[in-house]
Amino acid sequence: MDEERSPLRQLNEKPACHEPAEKSALSKLPVPSVKRPLPGKEQSAGQNNLRQPAKKRLLDQSDDKAPPNKRKMVSASVVGFKPRPPVMSQRPAVNPVYKTSAATVAGGPSRGAMKKPVAATSKPEAPSGVGAASRRPGWDLKGKMSDMQMKVSSYQEQVRNTKTQNRELREEAERARRELESLREEHSALLNKMRAYEMENQELSSLKRTLEMDLSRERALSAQRLQEVRELTQSNAEQTDKLHQGEMERRALHNTLLELKGNIRVFCRVRPLLDGGQQQSSFEIQPQDKTIVLVKTEESHIGKEKELHKYPFKFDHVFPPQCSQQQVFSEISLLVQSALDGYNVCSFAYGQTGSGKTYTMEGPDVLAGEEMGMIPRAVQQIFQAACKLREQGWEYQFTASFLEIYNETIRDLLVSNKTPKKMDYEIKRASPTADIRVTNLKYIPVSSEEEVLVLIKLAKQNRSTARTQVNDVSSRSHSVFQLRIEGKNAARDVSCNSILSLVDLAGSERVQKSQSTGDRLKEMKSINASLTNLGLVFSALASKDGFVPYRNCKLTYLLQDCLGGNSKTLMFVNISPEIESFSESLNSLRFASKVNECVIGTATANRK
């Protein structure tokens, strides 16, 4: 029994020595305890019996006849018997060798003692190429050896496949391990990030709570501020109403004050003594009483004694020679303010030539600094006051014009003298309630003080001047600057319009003193005639005549609205301090005193 099993043991043990994995795989094969007949055994039983030796057939037959309890023992004794090998001619034909499955080999009973059957968990897959071959007889060891070798080859192939699969599985396991390590590292990093995010979340949550508390406080504070804004808005509206009422009351009081002072106000200004001038004439100025007294020593009618003669004149204000331009303008600033309130305002300078009229109204050639005249200062105040009134809802539009009356001819000073075409200018009134306008005259819209100053400079360049014996730069015409003002308060539905007229009259002259001839003589006659007509107008107004000769000259016709009652008028009378100008200064003061006595109608505001 041991000899028959030794080749199988060698085959089974050899792979076990070199391939531990194969041994472990073979050791796990199920070993059934009962022999299973091969397919086709029932059909070939007779043939197998014929092929077996006679002794074997005898034993088989005796085994069939033996009792059941003795059949195993007989089989055991027969298995150990070694039959004589048959002669080649008598040897039965060997059936073709077929590959058998591992279950067929492992399922046969051992030649030793019978073992108890072990239940197989699963049947291993039969090797390829093994069909339903008939079971080999026990004496066919070579066939069995061949079958076993085929089985071993099949198992070795399975082992190789298993090794390959194992190696692939190890590689997959290694990859899985590395991936697992990577995932663990990633998990650790994500865990750290999660902890950081949790800490950040806690900080943000704390910050959120803080911000929510701040927001609630801010909302409460905002609600409080909103309530304060509402209260302030309401208070502002009330203050705006009060301010508007106060502005209207101020205008009314301002107008009343000017009416009490007189619609026509007269200021006297004494020019300083020029360098190289002769001895100053004697005069006394009493600022408190607003009086100026001319003093002159004259011979008596007999001619033996000298008598002292005094000529007192009282005006609304008297400015001594040392007064500055700003001090003079401060006295007329209230009158200029009336122009924004809707009243027509007119200011003009009267006096003999060389007495400082042009300096008072326009100032020097440079329209800046402390020596600016009344015209640029009035324009400056108008625009500054309009800017302040804009905060109260007032919007103003301004239009400027500048002309001169030369030899009873109107010239536009805002047009260059190089213009080839000469225009005809006529003074007209479109309707009884309309303003007086000059046809073809340039009315230029202005929006700032600087624009007006540019126009004033242009007008000074175009104005007619000439040299005389009395004055090196004598104005030979009357210049008239007019600024038309249109104001509107849309919130109050109130509007007003007015005209601010600033006039620099040409100086009166004496032929004996100026020694004018030719064109100068003609200019002097025209100037003196217009000033005489102006005196006649004031005389008619003073005596309250029914007819006032406005149309006698273009100067009085152009200033009709300013002199006729619906205007606030101011006249500067300028006098020279020289002794040789005493008679002319006396005549100028007498004319101004006559104007100061005029009482014209109460001026009314042009409001809608």
C-alpha positions in Angstrom: 0.0 0.0 0.0 2.9 2.3 0.9 4.7 1.5 -2.4 1.7 2.3 -4.5 1.2 5.7 -2.7 4.8 6.7 -2.8 4.8 8.3 -6.3 1.7 10.3 -5.4 3.4 11.4 -2.2 6.5 12.5 -4.0 4.4 14.5 -6.5 2.4 16.0 -3.6 5.4 16.6 -1.4 7.7 18.1 -4.0 5.6 21.2 -4.7 5.1 21.5 -1.0 8.8 21.8 -0.4 9.3 24.5 -3.0 5.9 26.0 -3.1 4.3 26.4 0.3 1.4 28.2 -1.3 0.6 25.0 -3.4 0.7 22.8 -0.4 -1.6 24.9 1.5 -3.9 25.0 -1.5 -3.9 21.2 -1.9 -4.3 20.7 1.8 -7.5 22.6 1.7 -9.1 20.3 -1.0 -12.1 18.3 0.3 -11.6 14.6 0.7 -14.8 12.6 0.3 -14.9 9.2 2.1 -17.0 7.4 -0.5 -15.9 6.4 -3.9 -17.9 7.9 -6.7 -18.3 5.9 -9.8 -17.0 7.6 -12.9 -19.5 8.4 -15.6 -20.1 5.5 -17.9 -18.9 2.9 -15.4 -22.3 1.1 -15.4 -22.1 0.6 -19.2 -18.5 -0.6 -19.3 -18.6 -2.8 -16.2 -18.7 -6.0 -18.2 -15.9 -4.9 -20.4 -13.7 -4.0 -17.4 -14.4 -7.4 -15.9 -13.3 -9.1 -19.1 -10.1 -7.1 -19.2 -9.2 -7.9 -15.6 -7.2 -11.1 -14.9 -9.0 -14.3 -14.0 -8.0 -14.1 -10.4 -9.4 -10.6 -10.1 -12.6 -11.7 -11.7 -12.8 -14.6 -9.3 -12.3 -12.3 -6.4 -14.9 -9.9 -7.7 -17.4 -12.7 -8.2 -16.6 -14.1 -4.8 -17.0 -10.6 -3.4 -20.4 -10.4 -5.0 -21.4 -13.7 -3.5 -19.9 -12.9 -0.1 -22.1 -11.5 2.7 -22.2 -7.8 3.1 -20.2 -7.8 6.3 -17.3 -9.6 4.7 -17.1 -7.7 1.4 -14.8 -4.9 2.7 -12.3 -7.3 4.1 -12.0 -9.2 0.8 -11.6 -6.0 -1.0 -8.8 -5.0 1.3 -7.0 -8.3 0.8 -7.3 -8.1 -2.9 -6.0 -4.5 -3.2 -2.7 -5.6 -1.6 -2.3 -8.4 -4.1 0.3 -7.9 -6.8 -0.8 -9.6 -10.0 1.7 -10.8 -12.5 2.0 -8.5 -15.3 0.3 -9.9 -18.3 1.9 -10.7 -21.5 1.9 -7.9 -24.0 -0.3 -9.8 -26.3 -2.7 -10.6 -23.4 -2.5 -7.1 -21.9 -5.8 -5.3 -22.3 -6.0 -2.3 -24.4 -5.5 0.9 -22.4 -8.3 3.3 -22.5 -7.4 6.8 -23.5 -6.2 9.0 -20.7 -8.5 11.8 -19.7 -7.8 14.6 -17.3 -9.7 14.1 -14.1 -10.7 16.6 -11.7 -9.1 17.2 -8.3 -12.4 16.0 -6.8 -12.0 12.6 -8.5 -8.5 12.1 -7.2 -9.1 13.4 -3.8 -12.4 11.7 -3.5 -11.0 8.1 -3.8 -10.6 6.1 -0.6 -7.2 5.6 0.8 -5.6 2.2 0.6 -5.2 2.0 4.3 -7.9 2.2 6.8 -11.1 3.8 5.8 -11.5 7.4 7.0 -14.7 9.1 7.8 -16.0 11.2 5.1 -15.4 15.0 5.3 -18.1 17.3 3.9 -16.6 19.5 1.2 -17.5 23.2 1.3 -17.1 23.7 -2.4 -16.0 21.7 -5.3 -12.9 22.9 -7.0 -13.1 23.7 -10.7 -12.2 20.7 -12.9 -9.2 21.2 -15.0 -9.8 22.0 -18.6 -9.7 19.0 -20.9 -10.8 16.4 -18.3 -14.0 14.8 -19.3 -16.1 12.0 -18.0 -13.4 9.4 -18.3 -13.9 6.0 -16.8 -12.2 5.2 -13.5 -8.8 3.6 -14.0 -8.3 0.2 -12.5 -6.1 0.0 -9.4 -3.3 -1.9 -11.2 -2.9 0.9 -13.9 -0.4 2.9 -12.0 1.1 4.5 -15.1 -2.2 5.8 -16.1 -2.9 7.0 -12.6 0.6 8.6 -12.6 -0.2 10.3 -15.9 -3.5 11.5 -14.5 -1.8 12.8 -11.4 0.8 14.5 -13.4 -1.8 16.2 -15.4 -3.7 17.1 -12.3 -0.4 18.4 -10.7 0.2 20.4 -13.9 -3.3 21.8 -13.7 -2.8 22.6 -10.0 0.6 24.2 -10.8 -1.1 26.3 -13.4 -3.8 27.2 -10.9 -1.0 28.0 -8.4 0.7 30.2 -10.9 -2.5 31.9 -11.7 -3.2 32.2 -8.0 0.3 33.7 -7.5 -0.3 36.2 -10.3 -3.6 37.0 -8.8 -2.0 37.2 -5.4 0.7 39.5 -6.8 -1.9 41.7 -8.4 -3.9 41.6 -5.2 -0.7 42.5 -3.3 -0.1 45.4 -5.7 -3.7 46.5 -5.4 -3.4 46.1 -1.6 -0.2 48.2 -1.7 -1.9 50.8 -3.8 -4.9 50.7 -1.5 -2.5 51.0 1.4 -0.8 54.0 -0.1 -4.2 55.5 -1.1 -5.3 54.8 2.5 -2.3 56.6 3.8 -3.0 59.5 1.5 -6.6 59.5 2.5 -5.5 59.4 6.2 -3.2 62.3 5.6 -5.9 64.1 3.7 -8.3 63.2 6.5 -5.9 64.6 9.0 -5.4 67.8 7.0 -9.1 68.2 6.6 -9.6 67.5 10.3 -7.1 70.2 11.1 -8.8 72.5 8.7 -12.2 71.6 10.2 -10.8 72.5 13.7 -9.4 75.8 12.3 -12.8 76.5 10.6 -14.5 75.6 13.9 -12.3 78.1 15.7 -12.9 80.7 13.0 -16.6 79.9 13.1 -16.6 80.5 16.8 -14.7 83.8 16.4 -17.1 84.8 13.6 -20.0 83.8 15.7 -18.7 86.0 18.5 -18.0 88.8 16.1 -21.5 88.3 14.7 -23.0 88.6 18.1 -20.9 91.7 18.7 -21.9 93.2 15.4 -25.6 92.4 16.0 -25.4 94.2 19.3 -23.6 97.1 17.6 -26.2 97.0 14.9 -29.1 97.1 17.4 -27.4 100.1 19.1 -26.9 101.8 15.8 -30.5 101.2 14.8 -31.6 102.7 18.0 -29.3 105.6 17.5 -30.3 106.0 13.9 -34.0 106.0 14.9 -33.1 108.7 17.5 -31.1 110.7 14.9 -33.9 110.3 12.4 -36.3 111.7 14.9 -33.9 114.6 15.6 -33.6 115.1 11.8 -37.4 115.3 11.5 -37.5 117.8 14.4 -34.7 119.8 12.9 -36.3 119.7 9.4 -39.5 121.0 10.9 -37.6 123.6 12.9 -35.7 124.5 9.8 -38.9 125.0 7.9 -40.2 127.2 10.6 -36.9 129.1 10.7 -37.0 129.5 6.9 -40.5 130.9 7.2 -39.3 133.2 10.0 -36.3 134.1 7.9 -38.4 134.9 4.9 -40.7 137.0 7.0 -37.7 138.7 8.6 -36.2 139.4 5.1 -39.5 140.9 4.0 -39.7 142.9 7.2 -36.0 144.0 6.7 -36.8 145.2 3.2 -39.8 147.1 4.4 -37.9 148.8 7.3 -35.0 149.4 4.9 -37.3 151.1 2.5 -38.9 153.1 5.3 -35.5 154.2 6.5 -34.5 155.4 3.0 -37.8 157.2 2.6 -37.2 159.0 5.9 -33.8 160.0 4.6 -35.4 161.1 1.4 -35.8 159.5 -2.0 -33.1 161.7 -3.4 -30.0 161.8 -1.2 -27.0 164.1 -1.7 -23.5 163.4 -0.6 -20.7 165.9 -0.8 -17.1 164.8 -1.3 -14.0 167.1 -1.3 -11.1 166.1 -3.5 -7.7 166.1 -1.9 -5.2 168.8 -3.0 -3.2 167.6 -6.0 0.6 167.9 -6.1 1.6 171.2 -7.5 -1.8 172.8 -6.8 -2.2 176.3 -5.5 -3.2 177.2 -2.0 -6.3 175.5 -0.7 -9.4 177.5 -0.2 -10.8 177.9 3.2 -13.7 175.6 4.1 -15.0 174.0 7.3 -16.5 170.5 7.5 -18.7 169.6 10.4 -19.3 165.8 10.1 -21.8 165.6 13.0 -24.0 168.3 11.5 -23.3 167.0 8.0 -22.4 170.5 7.0 -19.7 172.0 4.9 -18.9 175.8 5.0 -17.0 177.6 2.4 -15.1 180.6 3.7 -13.7 183.4 1.6 -12.4 186.8 2.4 -13.7 189.5 0.0 -13.4 193.2 -0.2 -16.4 195.3 0.9 -18.4 197.2 -1.6 -16.6 200.4 -0.6 -13.3 198.7 -1.2 -11.7 199.7 2.0 -12.3 196.7 4.3 -12.1 193.0 3.7 -15.1 191.0 4.8 -15.2 187.3 5.7 -18.0 185.5 3.8 -19.2 182.0 4.8 -21.4 179.8 2.7 -22.8 176.9 4.7 -24.4 173.8 3.0 -26.0 170.8 4.7 -26.3 167.5 3.0 -27.0 163.8 3.9 -23.2 163.2 4.3 -20.0 165.2 3.8 -16.7 163.4 3.1 -13.5 165.2 3.8 -10.5 164.8 1.5 -8.9 162.0 3.6 -11.9 159.6 3.3 -11.2 156.4 1.5 -13.3 154.7 -1.3 -14.5 152.1 1.2 -15.8 154.7 3.6 -17.7 156.4 0.9 -19.2 153.1 -0.4 -20.3 152.1 3.1 -22.7 155.0 3.1 -24.4 153.9 -0.2 -24.3 150.1 0.4 -27.8 150.2 1.8 -29.0 151.9 -1.3 -27.4 149.3 -3.5 -29.1 146.5 -1.5 -32.4 148.0 -2.5 -31.7 147.0 -6.1 -32.0 143.3 -5.1 -35.2 144.1 -3.2 -36.9 145.1 -6.4 -36.3 148.9 -6.3 -34.8 151.0 -9.1 -31.6 152.6 -7.9 -29.7 155.5 -9.5 -26.4 157.1 -8.3 -24.6 159.8 -10.3 -21.7 162.1 -9.7 -22.0 165.9 -10.4 -19.3 168.6 -10.3 -16.9 170.7 -12.2 -14.3 169.1 -14.4 -11.3 167.7 -12.5 -13.2 167.4 -9.2 -12.9 163.6 -8.9 -16.2 162.4 -10.3 -14.7 159.6 -12.5 -12.4 158.5 -9.7 -15.4 158.3 -7.3 -17.6 156.3 -9.7 -15.0 154.1 -11.5 -11.7 154.4 -9.6 -8.3 154.1 -11.3 -7.6 152.0 -14.4 -6.8 149.0 -12.2 -10.2 147.8 -10.9 -8.9 146.2 -7.7 -7.7 147.0 -4.3 -8.7 149.8 -2.0 -9.1 152.4 -4.7 -12.0 150.7 -6.6 -14.8 153.0 -7.4 -18.5 152.9 -6.6 -19.5 151.0 -9.8 -17.2 147.9 -9.3 -17.9 147.9 -5.5 -21.7 148.0 -6.2 -21.4 145.1 -8.6 -19.3 143.2 -6.1 -22.0 143.7 -3.4 -24.8 142.8 -5.7 -23.3 139.4 -6.6 -22.3 138.6 -3.0 -25.8 139.4 -1.7 -27.4 137.4 -4.5 -25.3 134.4 -3.5 -26.5 134.6 0.1 -30.1 135.0 -1.0 -29.8 131.9 -3.1 -29.8 129.9 0.2 -33.3 131.3 0.8 -34.6 130.2 -2.6 -33.9 133.3 -4.7 -32.4 132.9 -8.2 -31.2 136.0 -10.0 -30.4 136.8 -13.6 -28.3 139.9 -14.5 -27.9 141.9 -17.8 -25.3 144.6 -18.2 -25.1 147.6 -20.6 -22.7 150.5 -20.8 -23.2 153.7 -23.0 -22.1 157.3 -23.2 -23.9 160.4 -24.4 -21.5 162.5 -26.4 -22.7 165.7 -28.0 -26.3 164.4 -27.6 -25.4 161.2 -29.4 -25.6 157.8 -27.8 -22.6 155.5 -28.2 -22.4 151.9 -27.1 -19.2 151.5 -25.1 -19.3 147.7 -25.3 -18.8 147.8 -29.1 -15.3 148.3 -30.5 -14.7 151.6 -32.3 -13.3 149.6 -35.2 -16.7 148.4 -36.1 -17.3 149.8 -39.6 -21.1 150.0 -39.4 -22.5 152.8 -37.2 -25.7 152.0 -35.4 -28.6 154.3 -34.7 -29.6 154.3 -31.0 -32.9 155.6 -29.9 -34.5 155.8 -26.4 -37.9 154.1 -26.4 -40.5 152.8 -24.0 -42.4 149.9 -25.3 -45.4 150.5 -23.1 -46.4 153.0 -20.2 -45.5 150.3 -17.7 -42.4 149.0 -19.5 -38.8 150.1 -18.8 -37.0 152.5 -21.0 -34.6 150.8 -23.4 -32.2 151.9 -26.1 -32.6 150.3 -29.5 -29.6 148.4 -31.0 -27.7 148.6 -27.7 -25.9 145.6 -26.4 -27.4 144.0 -23.3 -25.0 141.3 -22.2 -26.1 138.6 -19.7 -23.5 138.3 -16.9 -23.3 135.8 -14.1 -20.3 136.9 -12.0 -18.4 139.9 -10.8 -15.4 139.2 -13.0 -17.5 139.3 -16.2 -18.8 142.8 -15.3 -15.3 144.1 -14.5 -14.2 143.0 -18.0 -17.0 145.0 -19.5 -16.1 148.0 -17.3 -12.5 147.9 -18.6 -13.7 147.8 -22.2 -16.0 150.7 -21.6 -13.2 152.8 -20.0 -11.1 152.2 -23.1 -13.9 153.3 -25.5 -15.0 156.3 -23.6 -14.4 159.8 -25.1 -11.7 161.8 -23.2 -9.6 164.8 -24.1 -7.0 167.1 -22.6 -8.1 170.6 -21.5 -6.5 173.5 -19.7 -8.2 172.3 -16.5 -7.9 168.5 -16.7 -5.4 166.4 -18.6 -7.8 163.5 -19.0 -11.2 165.2 -19.1 -14.4 163.1 -19.7 -16.2 164.7 -22.7 -19.4 162.6 -22.3 -21.9 161.3 -19.7 -21.4 157.6 -19.1 -24.3 155.4 -18.0 -23.8 151.9 -16.6 -27.0 149.9 -16.1 -27.4 146.4 -14.5 -30.8 144.9 -14.9 -31.8 142.5 -12.2 -34.5 139.8 -12.4 -35.1 137.7 -9.2 -37.4 134.8 -8.6 -38.3 132.7 -5.6 -40.1 129.6 -6.9 -40.9 128.2 -3.5 -42.7 131.4 -2.4 -43.9 132.2 -5.9 -42.4 135.7 -5.7 -40.5 137.6 -8.4 -39.0 141.1 -8.7 -37.0 143.1 -11.2 -35.1 146.3 -11.0 -32.4 148.5 -12.6 -29.2 149.7 -11.0 -28.0 152.8 -12.8 -24.6 154.3 -12.1 -23.8 157.5 -13.9 -20.6 159.5 -14.3 -21.6 163.0 -15.5 -19.2 165.1 -17.5 -17.9 168.2 -15.6 -19.2 171.6 -16.0 -16.7 174.1 -17.5 -16.1 177.8 -18.0 -14.8 179.1 -21.3 -12.5 181.7 -19.7 -10.9 179.0 -17.5 -10.8 176.0 -19.9 -10.1 178.1 -23.0 -11.7 175.4 -25.1 -11.9 175.8 -28.9 -13.1 173.8 -31.8 -14.3 170.3 -30.8 -13.6 171.0 -27.2 -15.8 174.1 -27.3 -18.6 172.1 -28.9 -18.3 169.4 -26.3 -18.3 171.9 -23.5 -21.5 173.5 -24.8 -23.2 170.2 -25.1 -22.1 169.2 -21.6 -23.3 172.4 -20.0 -26.6 172.3 -21.9 -27.4 168.8 -20.6 -26.4 169.7 -17.0 -28.6 172.8 -17.3 -31.5 170.6 -18.4 -30.8 168.3 -15.5 -31.1 171.3 -13.2 -34.4 172.3 -14.8 -35.8 168.8 -14.1 -34.8 169.0 -10.5 -36.3 172.5 -10.2 -39.6 171.3 -11.7 -39.6 168.4 -9.2 -38.8 170.6 -6.3 -41.6 173.0 -7.2 -43.9 170.1 -8.0 -44.7 171.3 -11.4 -47.2 169.4 -13.5 -44.7 169.3 -16.4 -41.2 168.0 -16.0 -39.0 168.6 -19.1 -37.4 165.1 -19.3 -37.3 165.2 -23.1 -35.2 168.3 -23.3 -32.0 166.2 -23.5 -31.2 162.5 -23.9 -29.6 162.4 -20.4 -32.8 163.3 -18.5 -34.9 161.2 -20.9 -32.8 158.1 -20.3 -32.8 158.7 -16.5 -36.6 159.5 -16.4 -37.4 156.4 -14.3 -34.7 157.2 -11.9 -35.7 160.9 -11.4 -39.4 160.5 -11.7 -40.2 159.0 -8.3 -40.1 155.2 -8.8 -36.5 155.1 -7.8 -34.1 155.6 -5.0 -31.6 158.3 -6.2 -28.2 159.3 -4.8 -26.1 162.2 -6.1 -22.5 162.8 -5.3 -21.4 166.5 -5.6 -17.7 166.7 -6.0 -15.8 169.9 -5.4 -12.2 170.9 -5.8 -10.2 172.5 -2.9 -8.2 175.0 -5.0 -8.8 178.7 -4.5 -9.3 179.2 -8.3 -12.1 176.6 -8.2 -14.0 178.4 -5.5 -16.7 179.9 -7.7 -17.3 176.5 -9.5 -17.4 174.7 -6.1 -19.9 177.3 -4.9 -22.2 176.8 -7.9 -21.9 173.0 -7.6 -22.9 173.1 -3.9 -25.8 175.4 -4.7 -27.1 173.0 -7.4 -26.7 170.0 -5.0 -28.6 171.9 -2.3 -31.5 172.5 -4.7 -31.5 168.8 -5.5 -31.5 167.9 -1.8 -34.6 169.9 -1.3 -36.6 168.0 -4.0 -39.3 165.7 -2.7 -40.4 163.1 -5.3 -42.9 160.3 -4.9 -42.4 157.3 -2.8 -40.5 154.5 -4.7 -42.3 151.2 -5.1 -40.8 147.8 -5.5 -41.3 146.0 -8.9 -42.7 142.8 -7.4 -45.2 140.2 -8.7 
